[in-house]
Amino acid sequence: MVFRDILIQQRQATHIMSVNPNLETLMNLVEELQEQMPEGKYLEAMNALRDLHAGRMRPAPPPAFVVPEGRIRLNPEEIRRYDEMRTRRRLAITLQSPVVTAYRECKFLRDACDEVNVTMMQWYAMEYEERLPVIQRTLELSFAVEKKRYRESKNPNPEVCPFISRHAIGRWFDPAKPYEDSWRGKWDCVCGSKNILCKNWKQHEVSDKHQVWAKSRAVTKAKAKSMREKRGVGVAHGFCHVRHMCGHRVIWTQQYENHAPQDRNEWSHPELFAGKPLDWLPPTQENARLVPTYEIDPNERDLAIRRANYGRVVQGRELPPLPQITYHSSHAGWNQCPQTLTDEEYAMFISMEE
């Protein structure tokens, strides 16, 4: 009896419910192509279907996990204990005083403490009013760094790159710094080219597309209007940054006359360029000074709240850090994944009280 007859009998006996539909599809396909197949190939295909149906081609189980040399596998009880210890440490960090967190996470605060020879423990022991000069200095240091960063990353003067200044539509940055934090230093040219890296402006200047456009230097009315809108006087926008520190904050802003500051050109301000040579650039006007504003954090207006949150800190015993577990891949699932520690780390782990 051939395998097809066996499958047909089984299908009839079980009302077609127990037959694998994918297996039946393959069987029907082999039957349809029987006339085009040599007898040997047909029998080979039917034998393969028989083996699939019998489950003889199931993949071999994965090999048993072997603990690497120099490591120890944690048992379920040790894993449970490790997870509980890790949870306690995370909770301790969450409940940390903001005074402790500020010192650990803010370099400016540590620098301000070093200037007046205040140690970490002395910072923790200060009352709120004693902290005020250090907090003020921290905000000043932060402001100085942010101001320098702004000065270095804002749109440069035309002298830095006259070509981009004369031809860019919208915002651009110094060709020497094409990858600023929030801008990749790309610009669109009035010739129609888009997304040009600032550092590639020289290549673009001699490109065929720009050279063809340069013969007429024609700009459509719509494009000229777009440049006037982007460069013209409008609602004041600017750079703004805020840093919070122990109930206080500093705000520094720099207002400029348009949303995408850009130097003037002959299409946005044609009256300035009338009769001037192509390499002429109008003088730039420095923006208003960047001035910080120090104030109490709106969320900490109440002096009692500030004293409670940022007063003397009583340091509890710090829990030692846990050794890092290595998770080994497993086909059994993540929850049953083998977890190991080195011999030294395992000895450290089992000796921990918490």
ChimeraX attribute file (.defattr): number of C-alpha atoms within 10 A of each C-alpha:
attribute: neighborCount
match mode: 1-to-1
recipient: residues
	/A:1	5
	/A:2	10
	/A:3	14
	/A:4	16
	/A:5	10
	/A:6	11
	/A:7	18
	/A:8	13
	/A:9	13
	/A:10	15
	/A:11	16
	/A:12	12
	/A:13	11
	/A:14	10
	/A:15	10
	/A:16	14
	/A:17	11
	/A:18	11
	/A:19	16
	/A:20	11
	/A:21	11
	/A:22	8
	/A:23	15
	/A:24	17
	/A:25	11
	/A:26	14
	/A:27	18
	/A:28	12
	/A:29	11
	/A:30	18
	/A:31	16
	/A:32	11
	/A:33	10
	/A:34	14
	/A:35	10
	/A:36	10
	/A:37	13
	/A:38	10
	/A:39	11
	/A:40	8
	/A:41	11
	/A:42	17
	/A:43	16
	/A:44	12
	/A:45	16
	/A:46	18
	/A:47	14
	/A:48	14
	/A:49	19
	/A:50	19
	/A:51	13
	/A:52	13
	/A:53	15
	/A:54	10
	/A:55	10
	/A:56	10
	/A:57	10
	/A:58	9
	/A:59	7
	/A:60	6
	/A:61	7
	/A:62	9
	/A:63	8
	/A:64	7
	/A:65	11
	/A:66	8
	/A:67	13
	/A:68	10
	/A:69	8
	/A:70	10
	/A:71	16
	/A:72	17
	/A:73	20
	/A:74	16
	/A:75	11
	/A:76	11
	/A:77	8
	/A:78	13
	/A:79	15
	/A:80	12
	/A:81	14
	/A:82	18
	/A:83	11
	/A:84	13
	/A:85	18
	/A:86	15
	/A:87	11
	/A:88	13
	/A:89	18
	/A:90	11
	/A:91	11
	/A:92	14
	/A:93	12
	/A:94	11
	/A:95	10
	/A:96	13
	/A:97	18
	/A:98	17
	/A:99	21
	/A:100	17
	/A:101	13
	/A:102	16
	/A:103	17
	/A:104	12
	/A:105	10
	/A:106	13
	/A:107	14
	/A:108	21
	/A:109	23
	/A:110	19
	/A:111	17
	/A:112	20
	/A:113	22
	/A:114	13
	/A:115	11
	/A:116	9
	/A:117	10
	/A:118	16
	/A:119	12
	/A:120	14
	/A:121	12
	/A:122	12
	/A:123	21
	/A:124	20
	/A:125	17
	/A:126	17
	/A:127	15
	/A:128	18
	/A:129	11
	/A:130	13
	/A:131	19
	/A:132	15
	/A:133	11
	/A:134	21
	/A:135	20
	/A:136	19
	/A:137	17
	/A:138	22
	/A:139	23
	/A:140	17
	/A:141	16
	/A:142	18
	/A:143	23
	/A:144	12
	/A:145	12
	/A:146	15
	/A:147	19
	/A:148	10
	/A:149	11
	/A:150	14
	/A:151	12
	/A:152	14
	/A:153	17
	/A:154	15
	/A:155	18
	/A:156	17
	/A:157	17
	/A:158	19
	/A:159	11
	/A:160	14
	/A:161	16
	/A:162	14
	/A:163	16
	/A:164	23
	/A:165	24
	/A:166	21
	/A:167	19
	/A:168	23
	/A:169	27
	/A:170	21
	/A:171	21
	/A:172	26
	/A:173	28
	/A:174	21
	/A:175	18
	/A:176	10
	/A:177	13
	/A:178	18
	/A:179	16
	/A:180	13
	/A:181	8
	/A:182	6
	/A:183	12
	/A:184	15
	/A:185	21
	/A:186	22
	/A:187	21
	/A:188	19
	/A:189	21
	/A:190	22
	/A:191	18
	/A:192	12
	/A:193	13
	/A:194	13
	/A:195	11
	/A:196	17
	/A:197	18
	/A:198	23
	/A:199	16
	/A:200	12
	/A:201	18
	/A:202	12
	/A:203	10
	/A:204	17
	/A:205	16
	/A:206	11
	/A:207	11
	/A:208	10
	/A:209	13
	/A:210	18
	/A:211	14
	/A:212	12
	/A:213	14
	/A:214	13
	/A:215	8
	/A:216	8
	/A:217	11
	/A:218	12
	/A:219	14
	/A:220	10
	/A:221	10
	/A:222	9
	/A:223	15
	/A:224	18
	/A:225	15
	/A:226	16
	/A:227	21
	/A:228	18
	/A:229	16
	/A:230	19
	/A:231	23
	/A:232	20
	/A:233	13
	/A:234	12
	/A:235	11
	/A:236	11
	/A:237	15
	/A:238	14
	/A:239	13
	/A:240	11
	/A:241	13
	/A:242	16
	/A:243	15
	/A:244	15
	/A:245	19
	/A:246	20
	/A:247	23
	/A:248	20
	/A:249	18
	/A:250	21
	/A:251	16
	/A:252	17
	/A:253	18
	/A:254	18
	/A:255	16
	/A:256	18
	/A:257	16
	/A:258	17
	/A:259	20
	/A:260	18
	/A:261	19
	/A:262	24
	/A:263	28
	/A:264	24
	/A:265	22
	/A:266	17
	/A:267	22
	/A:268	21
	/A:269	16
	/A:270	11
	/A:271	10
	/A:272	14
	/A:273	17
	/A:274	9
	/A:275	8
	/A:276	11
	/A:277	8
	/A:278	10
	/A:279	8
	/A:280	11
	/A:281	20
	/A:282	13
	/A:283	11
	/A:284	11
	/A:285	8
	/A:286	8
	/A:287	10
	/A:288	10
	/A:289	9
	/A:290	16
	/A:291	12
	/A:292	18
	/A:293	12
	/A:294	16
	/A:295	14
	/A:296	17
	/A:297	17
	/A:298	10
	/A:299	10
	/A:300	15
	/A:301	13
	/A:302	12
	/A:303	12
	/A:304	10
	/A:305	13
	/A:306	19
	/A:307	16
	/A:308	12
	/A:309	17
	/A:310	22
	/A:311	22
	/A:312	19
	/A:313	20
	/A:314	10
	/A:315	12
	/A:316	8
	/A:317	6
	/A:318	9
	/A:319	13
	/A:320	10
	/A:321	11
	/A:322	15
	/A:323	14
	/A:324	12
	/A:325	17
	/A:326	14
	/A:327	14
	/A:328	13
	/A:329	13
	/A:330	15
	/A:331	10
	/A:332	10
	/A:333	9
	/A:334	11
	/A:335	7
	/A:336	13
	/A:337	15
	/A:338	20
	/A:339	18
	/A:340	22
	/A:341	20
	/A:342	18
	/A:343	14
	/A:344	12
	/A:345	17
	/A:346	18
	/A:347	12
	/A:348	13
	/A:349	19
	/A:350	12
	/A:351	9
	/A:352	12
	/A:353	8
	/A:354	15
